Every structure is written in C-alpha cells, then in structure tokens.
Amino acid sequence: MTTVSDYLRRARRAGVSWPLPVGMSDDLLEARLFVPPSPLPAEQRPVPDWACVHRELRRPDVTLTLLWEEYRAQAPEGYGYSWFCDLYREWAGRLKPTMRQTHVAGDKLFVDFAGRTVDIVAGPTGAVRRAAIFVAVLGASSYTYAEAVWTQALPDWIGAHARTFTYLGGCPRLVVPDNLKSGITKACFYEPQVQRTYADMLRHYGVAPLPARPVKPRDKAKVEVGVQVIQRWILARLRNQVFHSLEQLNTAIRALLDELNDRMMRHLGVTRRQLFEQLDKPALRSLPVEPYVYAEWKRCRVGLDYHVEVDKHLYSVPYTLLRQEVEARVSTTTVEIFHRGKRVATHLRSPGRGPTTVTEHMPSSHRRYKDWTVERIQRDAASIGPASVALVGAILAGKPHPEQGFRAAVGILRLARGYGPERLEAACERALAIGARSYTSVHSILRNNLDRVVTGPAAEAPVLHHANIRGSRYYH
C-alpha cells in the first residue's frame, strides 16, 4: 500500500490522470512521475518558512505532505519530501520541549492557577488578603487570559471559566484542567471524576473536560508555560504596587495582559493575538445565547413527608419518591430536583425555614386538607348561619391548637351537602342548646330529624289537690 500511495501522490503532483493521454509512452510517464533531483546544491535551494509550516500544522487536517506539495508547487527546485520532513523536525527540535506538541486550532484550552498570589490591602482596616491568579492558554495560538479571584474554591473556579470564554468570544472543544479539587473530585489515570457543578457548566458551553493525567505535567505544558509568563511579565511588574480591591488588581492585570498578547513571540515571529485571529478564533464555537447561572449540586434523600432539605428549608417532591435518593441543583434563585437524571420538581429558592409544598406532589388524601385555615373555615360557616359560626368557633377554641379541630369543623360544614344549609343551621342551634361540640352529635341530630323538633317554653303544670300534699302554707 505504501508503494501504491507513493505512485498516486506522484501522479497527482505531475498532473497525470487515468486514462493516460494519447501518445504518452512508458519512458515519458516515468520521466513525469520520477523527476530527477535538482542539480542545485542544498545551500542554494529555496528554504521553506519553517515558522509558517509550524503554524499551518496547527490547522485542522493539515499535514506535512500537503505543505510539502504546496512548497514544491512554488519551488520545483526545492527539497524532496524526506529531506523537507527531516529539516522541519530539525528546526522544531530547536524549540522548547513544551512547544513540540501539535495543537489543533480551537481544540484545547489549558487552565490552572498560578503558584504566586497577590496581596490586597483593605482600605479602612489595613487587613491583607491574598488573591489567587487564574490562567488560561489556548493550545494553537498560546493566546492567554488571566484574572485575580479571591479563592480557588468552586464558585471562583467556575466564574473564571465563564469570564475566560467571554474574553475569547467563543468556546474551545476541550478544556484541560489540573486535578484541582474544585474541578476533579477524583484524580485517576484512566477515569477521572469531574465535579458535578464543573461538568454542568462545561456542558452549558458545549465544552468537554479532559483532565491532565496525575503526575504528567506535559499534559498541560501550555498552561505551565503560560503561568510562568504571567508571573514574569505581569506579576513581577506589579510587585511594587499596592492594591486595595480585587477590581483594581484586575484592571492592572488586563492592561498588561493586552500588552503580552500583542508582544512578538521570538521563535514564531508573530504575536499571540495575530495567531489567535488566524487560527483559534475562526475555529472556536459560538457562545451560548443564555449566560451560565452558577448552581451547586447536593445529594438528598426524600423524607416520609415527601420533602427534601436544602439549606435548612424543605422542598416537596412527588410523594412516589419517598425515601429515594435525589439530586438537588441549587442556584441563587431556584432549586431543581432530579431523580435518575430526570427533573421531578422545580421551586423558587426560599430563605425561610418553613416548607415549600406543591399540591401536585401530595397524595390525594393529603390534598383535601392542604388549604384549611381558621379564616377559611369561619368564612364557610358564615355562609350557612350564625349558629354554625358559633358552633365551629366553639370547637376550634376548645382545642389546644385550632388545627386539631379542623377535621370536626370541616366535617360539620360538609353536612350541608346532604341535608341543606337550613337544616344544618338548625342542627347547630340545637347542638349549642344541649352543649354538644362534636361532628358525631350534629350528624346524629340531622339523622334523627331532631333539628325539626320545635322546642319552646314548658307549659305550666296543673295544680293538684290531695290530702297527702301539704301545700305552701305548711312551711309558714
């Protein structure tokens, strides 16, 4: 196959196709395919622009074979393919070892924190707080971004990534982080575990994480060099300045960062910004329409009351998930709850301690009691009559907690459905008269039609005369 490929390449370069032109002999075909080497000495042959070759190799699908063919098309007396490849490798070998890797345009963004920190002095108190320096470097162009953040914790780590993508104006295909705990929960040579919030943020931007292998600094050599450049070009220049806020420090960093990206790179003869405009920028993916909203993930277990606890507040989930393990995605405004990757509940985040319950999450036996309140019960009783209001009020007042009388009161009011409001009002009046204070008593009055018995003042008894009756005069 190697020989066949070689012949096909020679035919393509010589402009020969099948079928062969009429009159082309074997000798002429051989002369076309096997061009004799140039008689020019090596030092007189056209020398390729090796820096340009090196840059072009970073473009997707560009190979040394293609670049050599383009070179020979412009310089027929130039080097042969093998000599061309050997000379390029010799030139590339004189670069720094970390630059020998071939990085495809728009492919990888390397991120890390610098080893040095910068002191920020609080104005009124003079207290000193150290700021960490986040650094990101694109693989193909070495275009660099840096900013100061308060910590290396997850919120600052996530925020720095989002601002980096905004600075670049697009997203790479991969992000290569170090095994920082904020990004990688478990460093592993074969299957590293990415922190859930970090993975969620990268997924929003359409970027995949590719953590560096443990104890393999060359995997992130770009950012290692970038950190060194930031420390020498920016932090060293700021060493004698006093900063009183994070914003003030980042303003100074941004000014020097622009100078760094516009500075000529000695080995390649171009600036980082020029390479970025030529290579990485056209290959970056577009930013998402909606900005990323920071959210943390928390594992929870559903309680017997079909609620999960997030920051000392209870949020409901469907009652069918009792005792199941779920995941809560908590942002500044919302709490989303997922079960096996499917979202089962969404709530507005509440700072209070009371529960937040959605009616649809409750079993049917619980829904009917959800909206009971003292005010509503008294309002429903007033629609029947004053006796109903008085009886319901007596039932609620007779309990240590009004909620304990809800069922009895609601049960009495619902008797109006079967007996009518007039009969219920009469039954409540009779219950008040005999001192009954229960649903059972009112229901019994209605069932036995006692509400229809007219009760008036007792008739005066007749005067009895008998020899054995002493009469009122006996005691005087």
C-alpha positions as CSV (number, residue, x, y, z in Angstrom):
1,M,0.0,0.0,0.0
2,T,2.9,2.4,0.7
3,T,4.1,2.0,-2.9
4,V,0.7,2.5,-4.4
5,S,0.2,5.6,-2.3
6,D,3.5,6.9,-3.4
7,Y,2.6,6.4,-7.1
8,L,-0.7,8.0,-6.7
9,R,0.9,11.0,-5.0
10,R,3.4,11.3,-7.8
11,A,0.7,11.1,-10.4
12,R,-1.4,13.8,-8.7
13,R,1.7,16.0,-8.4
14,A,2.6,15.5,-12.0
15,G,-1.0,16.2,-13.2
16,V,-1.4,12.7,-14.6
17,S,-4.8,11.0,-14.5
18,W,-6.4,7.9,-15.9
19,P,-6.8,7.1,-18.7
20,L,-3.4,8.3,-19.9
21,P,-3.2,10.9,-22.6
22,V,-2.8,9.5,-26.2
23,G,0.8,9.2,-27.2
24,M,2.3,9.0,-23.6
25,S,5.0,6.4,-23.7
26,D,6.3,4.5,-20.7
27,D,9.5,6.5,-20.8
28,L,7.7,9.8,-20.8
29,L,5.4,8.6,-18.0
30,E,8.4,7.6,-15.9
31,A,10.0,11.0,-16.5
32,R,6.9,12.7,-15.4
33,L,6.5,10.6,-12.2
34,F,10.1,10.4,-11.2
35,V,11.5,13.8,-11.6
36,P,15.3,13.7,-11.3
37,P,16.7,15.5,-8.3
38,S,17.6,19.1,-8.7
39,P,21.3,19.7,-9.6
40,L,21.3,22.7,-7.3
41,P,23.4,22.4,-4.2
42,A,21.5,22.2,-0.9
43,E,22.5,25.7,0.2
44,Q,21.1,27.2,-3.0
45,R,17.7,25.6,-2.8
46,P,14.7,27.6,-1.6
47,V,14.3,27.3,2.2
48,P,10.7,26.9,3.4
49,D,9.4,29.3,6.0
50,W,9.6,26.8,8.9
51,A,7.7,29.1,11.3
52,C,4.8,29.3,8.8
53,V,5.0,25.5,8.3
54,H,4.8,25.1,12.1
55,R,1.7,27.4,12.3
56,E,0.0,25.7,9.4
57,L,0.3,22.3,11.0
58,R,-2.0,23.6,13.8
59,R,-4.8,24.0,11.4
60,P,-7.3,21.0,11.2
61,D,-6.4,18.3,8.7
62,V,-3.2,20.0,7.6
63,T,-0.2,17.5,7.1
64,L,3.4,17.8,6.2
65,T,2.7,16.0,2.9
66,L,0.2,18.7,1.9
67,L,2.6,21.5,3.0
68,W,5.5,19.9,1.1
69,E,3.4,19.6,-2.1
70,E,2.4,23.3,-1.8
71,Y,6.1,24.1,-1.3
72,R,7.2,22.2,-4.4
73,A,4.5,23.7,-6.4
74,Q,6.1,27.1,-5.8
75,A,9.7,25.9,-5.7
76,P,10.2,23.0,-8.2
77,E,13.9,23.1,-7.4
78,G,13.3,22.7,-3.7
79,Y,13.9,19.8,-1.3
80,G,12.4,16.4,-1.7
81,Y,9.7,15.1,0.7
82,S,12.0,13.2,3.0
83,W,14.6,16.0,3.2
84,F,11.7,18.5,3.8
85,C,10.5,16.5,6.8
86,D,13.9,16.0,8.2
87,L,14.7,19.7,8.0
88,Y,11.4,20.6,9.6
89,R,11.9,18.2,12.5
90,E,15.4,19.6,13.0
91,W,14.0,23.1,13.1
92,A,11.2,22.1,15.5
93,G,13.7,20.4,17.7
94,R,15.4,23.7,18.5
95,L,12.1,25.0,20.0
96,K,11.3,24.5,23.7
97,P,10.1,20.9,24.5
98,T,6.7,22.1,25.5
99,M,6.1,23.6,22.0
100,R,6.8,20.3,20.2
101,Q,3.2,19.2,20.7
102,T,0.9,19.9,17.7
103,H,-2.2,21.7,18.9
104,V,-5.2,22.0,16.5
105,A,-6.9,25.4,16.2
106,G,-9.8,25.9,18.5
107,D,-9.3,22.5,20.1
108,K,-7.9,22.8,23.6
109,L,-7.9,25.5,26.4
110,F,-5.4,24.8,29.2
111,V,-6.4,26.2,32.7
112,D,-4.7,26.4,36.0
113,F,-3.9,28.7,39.0
114,A,-0.5,30.4,39.3
115,G,1.7,29.4,42.2
116,R,2.0,33.0,43.3
117,T,-0.6,35.2,44.9
118,V,-1.1,38.9,45.1
119,D,-1.8,40.8,48.4
120,I,-4.8,43.1,48.5
121,V,-4.9,45.6,51.4
122,A,-8.3,46.6,52.8
123,G,-8.5,50.4,53.0
124,P,-10.0,51.2,56.4
125,T,-8.5,48.3,58.4
126,G,-5.3,47.6,56.6
127,A,-6.0,43.9,56.7
128,V,-4.2,41.9,54.0
129,R,-6.0,39.3,51.9
130,R,-4.3,37.2,49.2
131,A,-5.9,36.8,45.7
132,A,-5.2,33.8,43.5
133,I,-4.4,34.2,39.8
134,F,-6.3,32.1,37.3
135,V,-4.5,31.5,34.0
136,A,-5.9,30.1,30.7
137,V,-4.0,29.4,27.5
138,L,-5.2,28.3,24.0
139,G,-3.2,25.5,22.6
140,A,-2.7,26.6,18.9
141,S,-2.1,30.3,19.4
142,S,-0.9,30.5,23.0
143,Y,-3.4,33.3,23.4
144,T,-3.5,34.0,27.1
145,Y,-6.1,35.1,29.7
146,A,-5.5,35.8,33.4
147,E,-7.5,37.3,36.2
148,A,-7.4,37.6,40.0
149,V,-10.0,35.8,42.1
150,W,-10.4,35.6,45.9
151,T,-10.1,31.8,46.2
152,Q,-9.5,28.6,44.3
153,A,-12.9,27.3,45.5
154,L,-15.6,26.1,43.2
155,P,-17.6,29.4,42.7
156,D,-14.4,31.4,41.8
157,W,-13.2,28.5,39.6
158,I,-16.5,28.4,37.7
159,G,-16.7,32.2,37.4
160,A,-13.2,32.4,36.0
161,H,-14.0,29.9,33.3
162,A,-17.2,31.8,32.2
163,R,-15.2,35.1,32.0
164,T,-12.5,33.4,30.0
165,F,-15.0,32.2,27.4
166,T,-16.4,35.7,27.2
167,Y,-12.9,37.2,26.7
168,L,-12.2,34.7,23.9
169,G,-15.5,35.3,22.3
170,G,-16.1,31.6,21.8
171,C,-15.6,28.1,23.2
172,P,-13.0,25.5,22.5
173,R,-13.8,21.8,22.1
174,L,-11.9,20.7,25.2
175,V,-10.7,22.2,28.5
176,V,-7.6,20.7,30.1
177,P,-7.5,21.4,33.9
178,D,-5.1,20.2,36.5
179,N,-6.5,17.9,39.1
180,L,-7.7,20.7,41.4
181,K,-10.5,19.6,43.8
182,S,-12.8,22.3,42.5
183,G,-12.8,20.6,39.1
184,I,-11.8,17.0,39.6
185,T,-13.2,15.1,42.6
186,K,-11.1,12.0,42.0
187,A,-7.9,12.1,40.0
188,C,-7.4,8.9,38.1
189,F,-5.1,7.9,35.2
190,Y,-7.9,6.2,33.3
191,E,-11.3,7.5,34.6
192,P,-11.1,10.8,36.5
193,Q,-14.3,12.0,38.1
194,V,-15.3,15.6,37.2
195,Q,-17.0,17.7,39.8
196,R,-20.7,17.8,39.1
197,T,-21.1,21.6,39.0
198,Y,-18.0,22.0,36.9
199,A,-19.3,19.4,34.4
200,D,-22.6,21.2,34.4
201,M,-21.0,24.5,33.5
202,L,-18.9,23.0,30.7
203,R,-21.9,21.2,29.3
204,H,-23.7,24.6,29.1
205,Y,-20.9,25.9,27.0
206,G,-20.6,22.8,24.9
207,V,-17.1,22.0,26.1
208,A,-15.8,18.7,27.3
209,P,-13.3,18.3,30.2
210,L,-10.0,16.4,29.6
211,P,-8.2,16.4,32.9
212,A,-4.4,16.2,32.9
213,R,-3.1,12.8,34.0
214,P,-1.8,12.7,37.5
215,V,2.0,13.4,37.7
216,K,2.0,14.2,34.0
217,P,2.9,17.9,33.8
218,R,3.4,17.7,30.0
219,D,-0.3,17.2,29.5
220,K,-0.8,20.8,30.5
221,A,2.6,22.1,29.4
222,K,0.9,25.1,27.6
223,V,-0.5,26.5,30.8
224,E,2.6,25.7,32.8
225,V,4.5,28.0,30.4
226,G,1.6,30.4,30.5
227,V,1.7,30.6,34.3
228,Q,5.4,31.3,34.1
229,V,4.9,34.0,31.5
230,I,2.1,35.6,33.6
231,Q,4.3,35.6,36.7
232,R,7.3,37.1,34.9
233,W,5.5,39.5,32.5
234,I,2.6,40.7,34.7
235,L,3.0,39.8,38.4
236,A,6.7,40.8,38.6
237,R,5.8,44.2,37.1
238,L,3.1,44.7,39.7
239,R,5.2,43.7,42.7
240,N,5.7,47.3,44.0
241,Q,2.1,48.4,43.6
242,V,-0.4,48.3,46.4
243,F,-3.9,47.2,45.6
244,H,-7.0,48.0,47.7
245,S,-9.6,45.9,45.8
246,L,-9.9,42.9,43.5
247,E,-11.3,45.2,40.8
248,Q,-8.2,47.5,41.0
249,L,-5.9,44.5,40.6
250,N,-7.8,43.0,37.7
251,T,-7.7,46.4,35.9
252,A,-3.9,46.4,36.1
253,I,-3.7,42.8,35.0
254,R,-5.9,43.4,32.0
255,A,-3.7,46.3,30.8
256,L,-0.5,44.2,30.9
257,L,-2.3,41.1,29.5
258,D,-3.2,43.1,26.4
259,E,0.5,44.0,26.0
260,L,1.5,40.4,26.5
261,N,-0.8,39.1,23.7
262,D,0.4,41.9,21.4
263,R,4.1,41.1,22.1
264,M,6.1,39.4,19.3
265,M,6.9,35.7,20.1
266,R,10.6,35.3,19.4
267,H,10.6,31.8,17.9
268,L,7.5,32.2,15.6
269,G,7.9,35.8,14.6
270,V,4.2,36.7,15.2
271,T,2.1,37.8,18.2
272,R,-0.3,35.7,20.2
273,R,-3.1,37.9,19.1
274,Q,-2.2,37.5,15.4
275,L,-2.1,33.7,15.8
276,F,-5.4,33.8,17.7
277,E,-7.1,35.8,14.9
278,Q,-5.6,33.5,12.2
279,L,-6.0,30.1,13.9
280,D,-8.1,29.8,17.1
281,K,-10.8,32.5,16.7
282,P,-12.3,31.1,13.4
283,A,-12.3,27.6,14.9
284,L,-14.0,28.4,18.2
285,R,-17.6,27.5,18.8
286,S,-20.1,30.2,19.4
287,L,-21.0,31.2,23.0
288,P,-24.5,30.1,24.2
289,V,-27.3,32.6,24.0
290,E,-28.1,32.4,27.7
291,P,-25.3,33.1,30.2
292,Y,-24.4,30.3,32.6
293,V,-26.1,30.6,36.0
294,Y,-24.0,29.2,38.8
295,A,-25.5,26.3,40.7
296,E,-24.3,23.7,43.1
297,W,-25.4,20.1,43.3
298,K,-26.4,18.3,46.5
299,R,-27.4,14.7,47.1
300,C,-30.6,14.3,49.2
301,R,-32.9,11.6,50.5
302,V,-36.6,12.1,50.3
303,G,-38.3,12.0,53.8
304,L,-41.5,10.4,54.8
305,D,-43.2,13.8,54.3
306,Y,-42.1,13.8,50.6
307,H,-39.8,16.8,51.2
308,V,-36.0,17.2,50.9
309,E,-33.9,19.6,52.9
310,V,-31.8,22.2,51.2
311,D,-30.1,24.9,53.3
312,K,-32.5,24.2,56.2
313,H,-35.6,24.6,54.0
314,L,-37.9,21.8,52.9
315,Y,-38.9,21.5,49.3
316,S,-41.5,19.0,48.1
317,V,-41.1,16.2,45.5
318,P,-43.7,13.7,44.2
319,Y,-44.8,11.5,47.1
320,T,-44.0,8.4,45.0
321,L,-40.3,9.1,45.6
322,L,-40.4,8.5,49.4
323,R,-37.0,7.5,50.8
324,Q,-35.5,7.7,47.3
325,E,-32.1,9.4,46.7
326,V,-32.3,12.5,44.5
327,E,-30.0,15.3,43.4
328,A,-30.8,19.0,44.0
329,R,-29.4,21.7,41.7
330,V,-29.3,24.8,43.8
331,S,-28.8,28.3,42.2
332,T,-29.3,31.7,43.7
333,T,-33.0,31.8,42.6
334,T,-34.2,28.2,42.1
335,V,-34.0,24.7,43.5
336,E,-34.3,21.9,40.9
337,I,-34.6,18.3,42.0
338,F,-33.6,15.4,39.8
339,H,-34.2,11.7,40.1
340,R,-32.1,9.4,37.9
341,G,-31.2,12.4,35.6
342,K,-34.9,13.5,35.2
343,R,-36.1,16.7,36.7
344,V,-39.0,16.0,39.0
345,A,-39.5,19.3,40.8
346,T,-38.7,23.0,40.5
347,H,-39.0,25.6,43.3
348,L,-38.2,29.2,43.8
349,R,-35.4,29.2,46.4
350,S,-36.7,30.3,49.8
351,P,-34.6,31.7,52.7
352,G,-37.1,30.8,55.4
353,R,-37.3,27.6,57.4
354,G,-40.9,26.6,56.6
355,P,-41.7,24.0,53.9
356,T,-42.4,24.8,50.3
357,T,-45.1,22.4,49.0
358,V,-46.6,21.9,45.6
359,T,-50.1,20.5,45.7
360,E,-49.5,18.1,42.8
361,H,-46.7,16.4,44.9
362,M,-49.1,15.4,47.6
363,P,-51.2,12.2,47.8
364,S,-54.9,12.7,47.2
365,S,-55.7,12.0,50.8
366,H,-53.5,15.0,51.8
367,R,-54.6,17.4,49.2
368,R,-58.1,17.9,50.6
369,Y,-56.7,19.3,53.9
370,K,-53.9,21.4,52.4
371,D,-55.9,24.7,52.2
372,W,-57.6,24.5,55.6
373,T,-57.2,27.6,57.7
374,V,-59.2,29.1,60.6
375,E,-60.2,32.0,58.4
376,R,-61.5,29.9,55.6
377,I,-63.5,27.6,58.0
378,Q,-65.1,30.6,59.7
379,R,-65.9,32.1,56.3
380,D,-67.6,28.9,55.1
381,A,-69.6,28.7,58.4
382,A,-70.8,32.3,58.0
383,S,-72.3,31.4,54.6
384,I,-74.6,28.9,56.5
385,G,-75.6,31.0,59.5
386,P,-74.7,32.4,62.9
387,A,-75.3,29.1,64.8
388,S,-72.9,27.4,62.5
389,V,-70.3,30.1,63.1
390,A,-70.8,29.8,66.9
391,L,-70.5,26.0,66.9
392,V,-67.4,25.9,64.7
393,G,-65.8,28.7,66.8
394,A,-66.5,26.8,70.0
395,I,-65.0,23.6,68.5
396,L,-61.8,25.4,67.4
397,A,-61.5,27.3,70.7
398,G,-61.9,24.1,72.7
399,K,-58.7,22.6,71.3
400,P,-55.1,23.3,72.5
401,H,-54.3,24.0,68.8
402,P,-57.0,25.1,66.4
403,E,-55.7,22.7,63.7
404,Q,-56.8,19.8,66.0
405,G,-60.4,20.9,65.4
406,F,-60.1,21.3,61.7
407,R,-61.5,17.9,60.8
408,A,-64.5,18.1,63.0
409,A,-65.3,21.6,61.9
410,V,-64.9,20.8,58.2
411,G,-67.0,17.6,58.6
412,I,-69.9,19.6,60.2
413,L,-69.9,22.1,57.4
414,R,-69.9,19.4,54.7
415,L,-73.1,18.0,56.2
416,A,-74.8,20.9,54.3
417,R,-74.2,19.0,51.1
418,G,-76.6,16.2,52.1
419,Y,-79.0,17.9,54.4
420,G,-79.0,21.5,53.2
421,P,-77.8,24.7,54.9
422,E,-81.2,25.4,56.6
423,R,-81.3,22.0,58.4
424,L,-77.5,22.3,59.3
425,E,-78.1,25.7,60.8
426,A,-81.0,24.3,62.9
427,A,-78.9,21.3,63.9
428,C,-76.0,23.6,65.1
429,E,-78.5,25.7,67.1
430,R,-79.8,22.6,68.8
431,A,-76.2,21.3,69.4
432,L,-75.4,24.6,71.1
433,A,-78.5,24.4,73.2
434,I,-77.7,20.9,74.6
435,G,-73.9,21.6,74.8
436,A,-72.8,19.2,72.0
437,R,-69.5,20.1,70.5
438,S,-68.7,17.3,68.0
439,Y,-69.3,16.2,64.4
440,T,-71.0,13.0,65.7
441,S,-73.6,14.9,67.7
442,V,-74.5,17.2,64.9
443,H,-74.7,14.3,62.4
444,S,-77.0,12.4,64.9
445,I,-79.3,15.4,65.2
446,L,-79.7,15.5,61.5
447,R,-80.1,11.8,61.0
448,N,-82.8,11.5,63.7
449,N,-84.6,14.7,62.4
450,L,-84.2,16.3,65.8
451,D,-83.4,19.6,64.1
452,R,-87.1,19.7,63.0
453,V,-88.5,19.3,66.6
454,V,-89.8,22.7,67.8
455,T,-88.7,23.4,71.3
456,G,-90.5,26.2,73.2
457,P,-91.0,27.2,76.9
458,A,-92.5,24.3,79.0
459,A,-96.3,24.5,79.7
460,E,-97.4,25.4,83.3
461,A,-98.4,22.2,85.2
462,P,-101.9,22.0,86.7
463,V,-102.4,22.5,90.5
464,L,-103.1,19.2,92.2
465,H,-105.2,18.9,95.4
466,H,-104.7,15.8,97.6
467,A,-104.8,15.1,101.4
468,N,-101.2,14.0,101.3
469,I,-100.0,17.2,99.6
470,R,-99.1,19.7,102.3
471,G,-99.1,22.8,100.2
472,S,-97.1,26.0,100.5
473,R,-98.8,27.1,103.8
474,Y,-97.3,24.1,105.7
475,Y,-93.8,25.7,105.8
476,H,-95.1,29.0,107.2
